[in-house]
Amino acid sequence: MEKKKEELKVESLEQEVKEIREEISKIFELILPPKEVRREIVKNLYTIELSFLKIFKTLLDYKTQELERRIEGKGEAKKEKVKKIQVE
């Protein structure tokens, strides 16, 4: 008799686990969108990240070019002579 009780407990435990898994999967189905929609969402998130990185890259390139022009301009720039203007 003891073996039968143990076997019944094991079966009922397995059944409970199975039911819990089914309930959790139902909850996930309600919360999570379909697979195709999830893929599109992930793709859009990557696109957003890429866009931000491109913005930072563009700003960095602009600032770099501006600094390079300043560095090159200072070495080559000659001071203009100041002309005196006589005021009456």
N, CA, C and O of each residue as an XYZ file, in Angstrom:
352
protein
N       0.804     -1.191      0.000
C       0.000      0.000      0.000
C       0.852      1.261      0.000
O       0.487      2.254     -0.629
N       1.959      1.233      0.685
C       2.812      2.403      0.752
C       3.341      2.762     -0.635
O       3.448      3.941     -0.971
N       3.662      1.783     -1.416
C       4.167      2.048     -2.758
C       3.105      2.722     -3.610
O       3.411      3.633     -4.379
N       1.877      2.287     -3.480
C       0.796      2.887     -4.262
C       0.615      4.352     -3.877
O       0.406      5.194     -4.751
N       0.691      4.667     -2.604
C       0.533      6.043     -2.155
C       1.661      6.914     -2.704
O       1.434      8.037     -3.156
N       2.883      6.373     -2.655
C       4.029      7.122     -3.171
C       3.887      7.338     -4.668
O       4.165      8.423     -5.178
N       3.452      6.302     -5.367
C       3.285      6.432     -6.810
C       2.207      7.459     -7.133
O       2.355      8.248     -8.067
N       1.130      7.451     -6.365
C       0.070      8.418     -6.592
C       0.565      9.837     -6.351
O       0.212     10.755     -7.091
N       1.365     10.015     -5.338
C       1.911     11.336     -5.051
C       2.813     11.803     -6.182
O       2.759     12.966     -6.581
N       3.634     10.912     -6.694
C       4.545     11.267     -7.776
C       3.748     11.646     -9.015
O       4.056     12.638     -9.674
N       2.747     10.878     -9.327
C       1.926     11.177    -10.498
C       1.191     12.498    -10.319
O       1.106     13.300    -11.249
N       0.670     12.717     -9.142
C      -0.054     13.960     -8.914
C       0.900     15.157     -8.951
O       0.530     16.232     -9.423
N       2.111     14.973     -8.459
C       3.104     16.041     -8.512
C       3.472     16.341     -9.959
O       3.570     17.505    -10.348
N       3.671     15.321    -10.739
C       3.975     15.517    -12.159
C       2.821     16.218    -12.864
O       3.026     17.092    -13.706
N       1.626     15.824    -12.510
C       0.443     16.454    -13.102
C       0.355     17.925    -12.702
O       0.025     18.781    -13.524
N       0.648     18.209    -11.451
C       0.629     19.595    -10.991
C       1.661     20.438    -11.734
O       1.382     21.563    -12.150
N       2.843     19.881    -11.891
C       3.901     20.597    -12.606
C       3.467     20.858    -14.048
O       3.683     21.944    -14.586
N       2.867     19.872    -14.649
C       2.393     20.022    -16.026
C       1.334     21.114    -16.117
O       1.358     21.935    -17.035
N       0.406     21.123    -15.166
C      -0.639     22.142    -15.160
C      -0.056     23.542    -14.945
O      -0.491     24.508    -15.572
N       0.920     23.636    -14.064
C       1.574     24.930    -13.810
C       2.271     25.421    -15.073
O       2.194     26.600    -15.417
N       2.944     24.518    -15.752
C       3.619     24.901    -17.001
C       2.612     25.411    -18.022
O       2.858     26.408    -18.700
N       1.481     24.727    -18.130
C       0.451     25.149    -19.083
C      -0.099     26.525    -18.711
O      -0.316     27.369    -19.580
N      -0.319     26.742    -17.431
C      -0.826     28.039    -16.983
C       0.184     29.156    -17.272
O      -0.182     30.241    -17.723
N       1.437     28.870    -17.007
C       2.483     29.874    -17.267
C       2.574     30.163    -18.754
O       2.722     31.317    -19.157
N       2.489     29.134    -19.562
C       2.561     29.370    -21.008
C       1.359     30.183    -21.493
O       1.500     31.005    -22.398
N       0.183     29.965    -20.906
C      -0.986     30.768    -21.266
C      -0.776     32.229    -20.881
O      -1.123     33.141    -21.632
N      -0.208     32.431    -19.707
C       0.065     33.807    -19.258
C       1.051     34.486    -20.198
O       0.864     35.645    -20.568
N       2.105     33.763    -20.584
C       3.090     34.328    -21.501
C       2.464     34.638    -22.856
O       2.795     35.647    -23.477
N       1.573     33.785    -23.310
C       0.911     34.037    -24.585
C       0.087     35.324    -24.524
O       0.018     36.072    -25.498
N      -0.530     35.571    -23.380
C      -1.317     36.795    -23.230
C      -0.432     38.028    -23.143
O      -0.761     39.076    -23.699
N       0.691     37.904    -22.444
C       1.581     39.047    -22.231
C       2.443     39.320    -23.462
O       2.525     40.455    -23.932
N       3.075     38.285    -23.973
C       4.000     38.458    -25.083
C       3.262     38.462    -26.420
O       2.312     37.702    -26.611
N       3.691     39.301    -27.323
C       3.076     39.309    -28.650
C       3.531     38.086    -29.459
O       4.435     37.366    -29.036
N       2.923     37.857    -30.590
C       3.341     36.721    -31.423
C       4.799     36.850    -31.854
O       5.400     37.923    -31.794
N       5.332     35.739    -32.282
C       6.755     35.680    -32.615
C       7.148     36.694    -33.694
O       8.198     37.328    -33.596
N       6.313     36.846    -34.710
C       6.632     37.780    -35.794
C       6.686     39.216    -35.271
O       7.542     40.006    -35.669
N       5.766     39.531    -34.382
C       5.734     40.883    -33.824
C       6.959     41.116    -32.940
O       7.544     42.199    -32.961
N       7.342     40.109    -32.167
C       8.541     40.234    -31.328
C       9.767     40.472    -32.188
O      10.624     41.284    -31.839
N       9.855     39.777    -33.300
C      11.005     39.974    -34.205
C      11.032     41.409    -34.728
O      12.091     42.033    -34.793
N       9.871     41.922    -35.096
C       9.790     43.285    -35.611
C      10.171     44.294    -34.527
O      10.848     45.284    -34.805
N       9.737     44.042    -33.304
C      10.079     44.926    -32.183
C      11.588     44.929    -31.951
O      12.190     45.990    -31.787
N      12.193     43.754    -31.936
C      13.641     43.659    -31.736
C      14.372     44.360    -32.876
O      15.360     45.058    -32.648
N      13.887     44.174    -34.100
C      14.511     44.831    -35.256
C      14.434     46.350    -35.104
O      15.404     47.056    -35.382
N      13.277     46.848    -34.662
C      13.126     48.295    -34.472
C      14.030     48.813    -33.357
O      14.570     49.915    -33.459
N      14.195     48.028    -32.297
C      15.096     48.444    -31.220
C      16.531     48.552    -31.729
O      17.245     49.495    -31.387
N      16.951     47.589    -32.543
C      18.294     47.654    -33.118
C      18.420     48.866    -34.050
O      19.460     49.522    -34.084
N      17.363     49.154    -34.799
C      17.385     50.300    -35.703
C      17.509     51.602    -34.917
O      18.246     52.505    -35.312
N      16.788     51.692    -33.806
C      16.873     52.884    -32.956
C      18.293     53.057    -32.425
O      18.850     54.154    -32.465
N      18.870     51.968    -31.931
C      20.237     52.031    -31.407
C      21.206     52.454    -32.502
O      22.088     53.282    -32.272
N      21.042     51.886    -33.692
C      21.916     52.233    -34.810
C      21.766     53.711    -35.175
O      22.755     54.380    -35.473
N      20.560     54.211    -35.153
C      20.329     55.620    -35.472
C      21.036     56.532    -34.481
O      21.666     57.512    -34.877
N      20.935     56.217    -33.198
C      21.627     57.025    -32.200
C      23.138     56.985    -32.397
O      23.813     58.008    -32.277
N      23.659     55.814    -32.696
C      25.097     55.712    -32.916
C      25.518     56.509    -34.146
O      26.581     57.130    -34.142
N      24.705     56.503    -35.194
C      25.020     57.290    -36.390
C      24.991     58.780    -36.078
O      25.811     59.543    -36.590
N      24.044     59.194    -35.233
C      23.983     60.605    -34.833
C      25.256     60.999    -34.096
O      25.856     62.032    -34.390
N      25.667     60.165    -33.132
C      26.893     60.465    -32.383
C      28.110     60.459    -33.303
O      29.010     61.284    -33.142
N      28.145     59.547    -34.255
C      29.266     59.471    -35.193
C      29.324     60.746    -36.035
O      30.399     61.309    -36.242
N      28.171     61.197    -36.517
C      28.121     62.416    -37.327
C      28.594     63.618    -36.521
O      29.378     64.431    -37.012
N      28.120     63.732    -35.287
C      28.556     64.841    -34.438
C      30.047     64.774    -34.152
O      30.733     65.796    -34.167
N      30.544     63.585    -33.896
C      31.967     63.407    -33.620
C      32.806     63.750    -34.850
O      33.838     64.411    -34.736
N      32.362     63.300    -36.028
C      33.082     63.626    -37.259
C      33.107     65.132    -37.499
O      34.134     65.688    -37.889
N      31.978     65.786    -37.267
C      31.907     67.234    -37.452
C      32.870     67.946    -36.515
O      33.629     68.818    -36.939
N      32.837     67.575    -35.250
C      33.709     68.219    -34.267
C      35.182     67.952    -34.600
O      36.025     68.837    -34.458
N      35.483     66.733    -35.041
C      36.858     66.396    -35.412
C      37.333     67.253    -36.579
O      38.445     67.779    -36.555
N      36.484     67.394    -37.608
C      36.859     68.215    -38.761
C      37.041     69.677    -38.359
O      37.953     70.352    -38.836
N      36.174     70.154    -37.487
C      36.287     71.535    -37.024
C      37.609     71.765    -36.296
O      38.280     72.772    -36.524
N      37.979     70.839    -35.424
C      39.248     70.969    -34.702
C      40.439     70.847    -35.641
O      41.427     71.563    -35.474
N      40.367     69.954    -36.628
C      41.464     69.824    -37.593
C      41.643     71.124    -38.385
O      42.770     71.549    -38.639
N      40.523     71.753    -38.775
C      40.614     73.023    -39.499
C      41.241     74.105    -38.636
O      42.028     74.913    -39.128
N      40.900     74.128    -37.360
C      41.489     75.126    -36.467
C      42.989     74.914    -36.323
O      43.769     75.866    -36.340
N      43.386     73.636    -36.181
C      44.809     73.339    -36.024
C      45.568     73.718    -37.287
O      46.624     74.347    -37.208
N      45.047     73.347    -38.444
C      45.712     73.676    -39.703
C      45.693     75.183    -39.957
O      46.663     75.737    -40.474
N      44.619     75.832    -39.604
C      44.473     77.271    -39.840
C      45.421     78.095    -39.010
O      45.905     79.120    -39.490
N      45.708     77.704    -37.803
C      46.595     78.483    -36.933
C      48.027     78.459    -37.447
O      48.721     79.472    -37.366
N      48.478     77.350    -37.964
C      49.847     77.247    -38.460
C      50.053     78.050    -39.728
O      51.128     78.613    -39.941
N      49.029     78.110    -40.575
C      49.176     78.768    -41.865
C      48.731     80.230    -41.835
O      49.127     81.020    -42.692
N      47.930     80.579    -40.874
C      47.378     81.942    -40.850
C      48.474     82.949    -40.538
O      49.277     82.761    -39.624
N      48.487     84.009    -41.310
C      49.435     85.091    -41.081
C      48.649     86.276    -40.553
O      47.506     86.516    -40.939
N      49.282     86.993    -39.679
C      48.607     88.159    -39.132
C      48.571     89.251    -40.194
O      49.562     89.533    -40.867
N      47.412     89.841    -40.314
C      47.293     90.958    -41.258
C      47.845     92.214    -40.591
O      47.707     92.419    -39.385
N      48.461     93.029    -41.402
C      48.993     94.274    -40.882
C      47.855     95.233    -40.595
O      46.883     95.329    -41.344
N      48.006     95.922    -39.510
C      46.984     96.876    -39.117
C      47.284     98.206    -39.800
O      48.405     98.715    -39.768
N      46.242     98.742    -40.415
C      46.405    100.034    -41.083
C      45.927    101.138    -40.133
O      44.882    101.041    -39.490
N      46.727    102.161    -40.083
C      46.339    103.294    -39.239
C      45.504    104.240    -40.073
O      45.824    104.576    -41.213
N      44.429    104.647    -39.450
C      43.560    105.599    -40.118
C      43.616    106.898    -39.324
O      43.425    106.914    -38.108
N      43.871    107.939    -40.011
C      43.947    109.242    -39.338
C      42.559    109.831    -39.248
O      41.806    109.887    -40.220
N      42.257    110.258    -38.063
C      40.940    110.860    -37.823
C      41.137    112.343    -37.620
O      42.037    112.749    -36.885
N      40.333    113.148    -38.241
C      40.456    114.595    -38.098
C      39.695    115.105    -36.922
O      39.695    116.308    -36.660
